[in-house]
Amino acid sequence: MADELIELDDFDDDEPSDEEERIALSISIDAIELRCKAGNIAFERGVDEDGDPYATLTLGDKIDSRSVRVYNSEIAKRILDITFENYKFVYGYEGICDYSSGFVEIALRSSFLAPSMAFRKLSKALGEENGPIIIAPPTADTSKPTIRIGTASKEFRALSRFLGGSIITFTLTSVKSQKMDDLVQEIRTYSDNIMLQIDSVIGSTFLLQRSRKVGGKRRIDKSLAQHGLSYPVSRYNDVAASLYWYAKSARDMPLLRFLAFYQTVEYYFPRYSTIEARKRVSYIIKSPTFRPFNDDDIDKIVASVRSSRGGGLGDERSQLRAVIGECLSPDDVRLYIESSPEIKDHFTGKSRNHRYHKVPVENKSADLRNDIADRIYDIRCKIVHTKSGVDGDGLQMLVPFSEEADYLAYDIEMMEFVAKAVLVASSGNLA
């Protein structure tokens, strides 16, 4: 998640209200700029449309850099009160770390209750009276970090995206990791253990707050907005529509979201694979070389209509191809992929190396529907084949909260685009 703009908006008065505030903010911005130059930290300053100064400093590295915007004196004071030069962001999480001191802090969300309520419930159960919960390593073992669950530190409040309300965080002190991959693994090692214990104590638990994922902009139909909503004339299948809305509701579970959109399409496998099978059989029997009493020719027909376990005809990959081929046009798919440089780079493999099917967008005459179907099917297999080790193609399985899962943002949007198109194309008339 590169260069994400973070705004700390937990103040009653965000904007400078008078000349005194502007002067104080300008002085603070000058001080921040000096420290950024000394620490080789990217810094920009400007003036907004009201003539008020602001500044943006970017912390982190190429893997995960995020920008903090300073637009009032209170935010500037928070920044100046900490050694912000030492901090980086924890990749994939709403968290900060300082390798020099071995400090790492990540925001928590709750699996059931609001984080603050879950914390109060846990504190009461442990007799901590709402104070921070400290879990120290055995006295003799100084190589292990100390764990803290409680309200956020001033460092976290100054640098991290404000999450609203009372922020509860998971903190490790004296960690040994000096590389981001090792640090994330160390965090997960301790947090997984503690969260399972908490679940046993209060019947719900905390989860490490993931950072916002990279993805495209939400697509808006401006023409529909201009003309207003029309009276319903189509009826959507109840099962397929339920799967679609289930996927839309799974905002914090990207792999589940992908699978639910996939199941929306999968629902129509029997219908469209039958249409495709008719075409294949028709092509075979109309061939001038077809002989009805030749076993080899009969075998071709049998192979082309072999039933799958889902009730459709053909294997699952061919059924997916059949649905996409019937419900989307070549132009639909190409226009979607070429709708932004980021999406195009993602599907052509230019954004980073990955193991999924690359879509040959540069070939202007290519029908990309089968390429998209193959890519979708490959991802689906990596999600559902959750066996230890590797799958049948020698690829590691795709698991939640992994870097590879985070990378799927554009693929999930593509899956949503396909599911919506299939749902609409398969609808009937509303009687």
C-alpha positions in Angstrom: 0.0 0.0 0.0 2.3 2.8 -1.2 2.0 6.4 -0.3 -1.5 6.3 1.3 -2.7 9.6 2.6 -3.6 9.5 6.3 -5.6 12.2 7.9 -5.9 12.4 11.7 -9.4 13.8 12.1 -10.1 13.3 15.7 -10.3 17.0 16.6 -13.3 19.2 17.1 -11.6 22.1 15.2 -9.6 20.7 12.3 -9.0 23.9 10.4 -7.0 27.0 11.5 -9.6 29.5 12.7 -7.5 32.7 12.9 -4.2 34.3 12.1 -2.7 33.2 15.4 -3.4 29.6 14.6 -1.9 30.1 11.1 1.3 31.5 12.6 1.5 28.7 15.2 1.0 26.1 12.5 3.6 27.7 10.1 6.2 27.7 12.9 5.5 24.1 13.7 5.6 23.1 10.0 9.0 24.8 9.8 10.2 22.7 12.7 8.9 19.5 11.2 10.5 20.3 7.8 13.9 20.8 9.5 13.7 17.4 11.2 12.5 15.8 7.9 15.5 17.1 6.1 17.9 15.9 8.8 16.3 12.5 8.7 16.0 12.3 4.9 12.2 12.0 5.1 10.0 13.1 2.2 8.3 16.4 3.0 6.0 18.7 1.1 4.2 21.9 2.1 1.5 23.9 0.6 -1.4 26.3 1.1 -5.1 25.2 0.8 -7.9 27.1 -1.0 -8.5 29.1 2.2 -4.9 30.3 2.4 -4.1 28.0 5.4 -0.8 26.2 5.4 -0.4 22.4 5.6 2.3 19.9 5.2 2.7 16.2 4.2 5.5 14.0 5.4 5.9 10.5 4.1 7.3 7.7 6.3 8.2 4.1 5.5 9.9 2.5 2.6 9.2 1.3 -1.0 7.2 -1.7 0.3 4.8 0.4 2.5 5.0 4.2 2.6 2.2 6.3 4.0 1.8 10.0 4.2 0.7 12.0 7.3 -0.9 15.3 6.6 -0.4 18.1 9.1 -3.1 20.7 8.8 -3.5 22.2 12.3 -1.3 23.1 15.2 -2.5 20.2 17.4 -1.5 17.6 14.9 1.8 19.4 14.4 2.4 19.3 18.2 1.7 15.6 18.3 4.2 15.0 15.5 6.9 17.2 17.1 6.4 15.5 20.5 7.6 12.1 19.2 10.7 10.9 17.4 8.8 10.3 14.2 12.1 9.9 12.3 12.5 6.4 13.8 9.1 5.0 12.8 8.0 2.8 9.9 4.6 1.3 9.2 3.9 -2.4 9.7 3.2 -3.8 6.3 -0.4 -4.9 5.8 -1.6 -3.6 9.2 -2.6 -0.3 10.9 0.5 -0.3 13.0 3.9 1.4 13.6 7.3 0.0 14.5 10.7 1.3 15.7 13.5 -1.1 14.9 16.0 0.8 17.1 14.0 0.3 20.3 12.2 -2.9 19.4 8.8 -1.3 19.6 5.7 -2.3 17.6 2.1 -1.3 18.0 -0.9 -2.3 16.0 -4.6 -1.3 16.3 -7.1 -3.9 17.3 -10.6 -4.5 16.1 -13.0 -6.9 17.7 -14.6 -10.0 16.3 -18.0 -9.2 18.0 -18.0 -6.2 20.3 -16.7 -2.7 19.8 -12.9 -2.8 20.6 -13.4 -0.5 23.7 -16.3 -2.7 25.0 -14.3 -5.9 24.4 -11.4 -4.4 26.3 -13.5 -3.4 29.2 -15.0 -6.8 29.4 -11.6 -8.4 29.3 -10.2 -6.0 31.9 -13.1 -6.8 34.2 -12.6 -10.6 33.7 -8.9 -10.3 34.5 -9.4 -7.8 37.4 -7.4 -5.1 35.7 -9.9 -2.3 36.2 -9.7 -1.0 32.7 -5.9 -0.5 33.0 -3.5 -1.8 30.4 -3.2 -5.6 30.3 0.5 -6.5 30.5 1.8 -10.0 29.7 5.4 -10.3 30.6 7.7 -13.2 29.7 9.2 -15.4 32.4 11.6 -13.5 34.6 14.5 -15.6 33.5 13.9 -15.1 29.8 14.9 -11.6 28.7 14.9 -12.5 25.0 11.1 -12.5 24.7 9.1 -9.3 24.2 6.6 -7.9 26.7 3.0 -7.8 25.5 0.6 -4.9 26.2 -3.1 -4.5 25.3 -4.6 -1.1 26.1 -5.2 2.4 24.8 -3.0 3.7 22.0 0.3 5.4 22.7 0.9 9.0 21.7 3.2 7.8 18.9 0.4 5.7 17.4 -2.1 8.5 17.7 0.3 10.9 16.0 1.2 8.7 13.0 -1.5 6.1 12.4 -4.8 6.6 10.6 -7.2 7.6 13.2 -9.8 4.8 13.7 -12.3 6.7 15.8 -13.4 6.3 19.4 -11.1 4.8 22.0 -8.3 3.1 20.1 -7.2 -0.2 21.6 -3.8 -1.5 20.4 -1.6 -4.6 20.7 2.0 -3.6 21.6 5.2 -5.6 21.8 8.4 -4.1 23.3 11.9 -5.4 22.9 11.2 -7.3 19.7 14.3 -8.6 18.0 13.3 -8.6 14.3 15.1 -6.1 12.1 13.3 -7.0 8.8 9.6 -6.4 8.0 8.8 -10.0 7.1 10.4 -11.3 10.3 8.6 -8.6 12.3 5.2 -9.5 10.9 5.9 -13.2 11.7 7.0 -12.4 15.2 3.8 -10.3 15.8 1.6 -13.1 14.5 3.3 -15.7 16.7 2.4 -13.8 19.8 -0.9 -12.3 18.8 -2.4 -15.6 17.6 -1.6 -17.2 20.9 -3.0 -14.3 23.0 -6.1 -13.8 20.9 -7.1 -17.5 21.3 -6.7 -17.2 25.0 -8.9 -14.0 25.1 -11.6 -15.8 23.0 -11.7 -18.4 25.8 -11.9 -15.8 28.5 -14.7 -13.5 27.2 -16.3 -15.5 24.3 -15.0 -13.1 21.6 -11.6 -11.8 20.8 -9.5 -9.1 19.1 -8.1 -9.1 15.6 -5.1 -7.2 14.3 -6.5 -4.3 12.3 -5.5 -4.7 8.6 -4.6 -1.6 6.6 -6.8 -0.4 3.8 -6.2 -2.5 0.6 -5.0 -1.2 -2.7 -7.8 -1.2 -5.2 -9.6 0.7 -7.9 -12.2 3.4 -7.5 -15.8 2.4 -7.0 -17.5 2.4 -10.4 -20.4 4.8 -10.6 -23.0 4.9 -13.4 -23.3 8.6 -14.0 -26.0 8.2 -16.6 -28.1 6.3 -14.2 -27.7 9.0 -11.6 -28.7 11.6 -14.1 -31.9 9.8 -15.2 -32.8 8.5 -11.7 -33.8 5.0 -10.6 -36.1 3.1 -12.8 -39.0 0.9 -11.8 -37.9 -2.8 -11.5 -38.6 -4.8 -14.7 -36.2 -7.7 -14.0 -36.3 -10.6 -11.6 -33.0 -12.0 -10.3 -32.6 -15.5 -9.0 -33.0 -15.5 -5.2 -30.0 -17.9 -4.6 -27.6 -16.1 -7.0 -28.7 -12.7 -5.6 -28.2 -13.8 -2.0 -24.6 -15.0 -2.8 -23.9 -11.7 -4.5 -25.1 -9.6 -1.6 -23.3 -11.9 0.8 -20.1 -11.1 -1.1 -20.8 -7.4 -1.0 -21.2 -7.6 2.8 -17.8 -9.4 3.4 -15.8 -6.2 3.4 -13.0 -7.3 5.7 -12.8 -10.9 4.3 -11.3 -10.6 0.8 -11.0 -14.3 0.1 -14.5 -15.0 1.3 -15.7 -12.1 -0.8 -14.0 -13.5 -3.9 -15.5 -17.0 -3.3 -19.0 -15.7 -2.8 -18.8 -13.7 -6.1 -17.5 -16.8 -7.7 -20.4 -18.9 -6.4 -22.8 -16.3 -7.9 -21.3 -17.2 -11.3 -21.1 -20.9 -10.4 -24.8 -21.1 -9.8 -25.3 -20.7 -13.5 -22.8 -23.3 -14.6 -25.5 -25.9 -15.5 -27.5 -23.4 -17.6 -24.7 -22.0 -19.7 -22.5 -25.2 -19.9 -25.6 -26.9 -21.5 -25.7 -24.1 -24.2 -22.0 -24.6 -24.8 -22.4 -28.4 -25.0 -25.1 -28.0 -27.6 -22.8 -25.9 -29.7 -19.9 -28.4 -29.4 -22.2 -31.4 -30.2 -23.7 -29.6 -33.1 -20.3 -28.7 -34.5 -19.2 -32.4 -34.3 -22.2 -34.0 -35.9 -22.4 -31.4 -38.7 -18.8 -32.0 -39.6 -18.6 -33.8 -43.0 -16.2 -36.3 -41.5 -18.6 -37.4 -38.7 -19.7 -41.0 -38.9 -22.5 -42.0 -36.5 -21.3 -45.6 -36.4 -17.7 -44.8 -35.7 -16.7 -45.3 -32.1 -14.1 -42.6 -32.1 -16.7 -40.0 -33.3 -19.2 -41.1 -30.7 -16.5 -40.8 -28.0 -16.0 -37.2 -29.1 -19.6 -36.5 -28.4 -19.6 -38.2 -25.1 -16.4 -36.3 -24.0 -17.9 -33.0 -25.0 -21.0 -33.5 -22.8 -19.5 -35.3 -19.8 -21.3 -34.2 -16.7 -19.4 -32.6 -13.8 -20.1 -33.1 -10.1 -21.9 -29.7 -10.0 -24.5 -30.8 -12.6 -23.0 -28.9 -15.4 -21.5 -30.3 -18.6 -17.7 -30.3 -18.9 -15.0 -29.6 -16.3 -15.3 -26.6 -14.0 -12.9 -24.4 -15.9 -14.8 -24.9 -19.2 -18.1 -24.2 -17.4 -16.7 -20.9 -16.1 -15.6 -20.1 -19.6 -19.0 -20.9 -20.9 -20.8 -18.6 -18.5 -18.4 -15.6 -19.1 -18.6 -16.3 -22.8 -22.4 -16.1 -22.8 -22.9 -13.2 -20.4 -20.1 -10.8 -21.2 -18.9 -9.5 -24.6 -15.2 -9.2 -25.6 -15.6 -5.4 -25.4 -17.0 -5.6 -21.9 -13.9 -7.3 -20.6 -11.4 -5.3 -22.6 -13.0 -1.9 -21.6 -12.9 -3.0 -17.9 -9.2 -4.0 -18.0 -8.2 -0.9 -19.9 -10.3 1.4 -17.6 -7.2 2.5 -15.7 -3.4 2.1 -16.0 -3.3 0.4 -12.5 -5.9 -2.3 -13.5 -4.1 -2.9 -16.8 -0.7 -3.3 -15.2 -2.2 -5.6 -12.6 -3.7 -8.1 -15.1 -0.8 -8.0 -17.5 1.7 -8.7 -14.7 3.5 -5.4 -15.0 2.7 -4.3 -11.4 4.7 -7.1 -9.9 5.7 -10.7 -10.5 3.0 -13.2 -9.7 1.8 -16.7 -10.6 -1.6 -16.0 -12.0 -2.5 -16.2 -15.7 -1.5 -13.0 -17.4 -4.0 -11.3 -19.7 -2.7 -10.4 -23.2 -4.2 -7.0 -23.3 -1.6 -5.7 -25.8 -3.0 -8.0 -28.4 -5.8 -5.7 -29.6 -7.5 -8.5 -31.6 -7.6 -11.0 -28.7 -10.8 -12.1 -27.1 -9.9 -11.8 -23.4 -12.8 -13.7 -21.9 -11.2 -17.1 -21.7 -8.0 -15.5 -20.2 -10.1 -13.8 -17.5 -11.9 -17.1 -16.8 -8.6 -19.0 -16.5 -7.2 -16.4 -14.1 -10.4 -16.4 -12.0 -10.3 -20.2 -11.8 -6.6 -20.4 -10.8 -7.3 -18.0 -7.9 -10.4 -19.9 -6.9 -8.4 -23.2 -6.7 -5.7 -21.6 -4.6 -8.2 -20.3 -2.1 -10.3 -23.5 -1.7 -7.4 -26.0 -1.8 -6.3 -25.3 1.7 -4.1 -28.3 2.3 -0.8 -28.2 4.1 2.1 -27.6 1.8 1.4 -27.0 -1.9 -1.4 -27.7 -4.3 -1.3 -29.9 -7.3 0.4 -27.3 -9.5 3.2 -26.9 -7.0 1.9 -23.5 -5.8 1.5 -22.6 -2.2 -2.1 -22.2 -1.1 -3.6 -18.7 -0.7 -4.4 -18.0 2.9 -6.1 -15.0 4.6 -4.1 -12.1 5.9 -1.1 -12.9 3.6 0.6 -10.5 1.3 -0.6 -12.5 -1.7 -4.2 -12.2 -0.4 -3.8 -8.4 -0.1 -2.6 -8.4 -3.7 -6.0 -9.7 -4.9 -7.8 -6.4 -4.6 -8.1 -5.8 -8.3 -9.0 -9.5 -8.9 -11.8 -9.3 -6.4 -13.1 -6.2 -8.2 -12.9 -8.1 -11.5 -14.8 -11.1 -9.9 -17.5 -8.6 -8.7 -17.7 -7.1 -12.2 -18.2 -10.6 -13.7 -20.7 -11.7 -11.0 -22.8 -8.6 -11.5 -22.8 -9.0 -15.3 -23.8 -12.7 -15.0 -26.6 -11.9 -12.5 -28.0 -9.2 -14.8 -27.7 -11.2 -18.0 -29.4 -14.2 -16.4 -32.4 -12.3 -15.0 -35.9 -12.9 -16.1 -38.8 -10.5 -16.7 -40.7 -9.3 -13.7 -44.3 -10.4 -14.2 
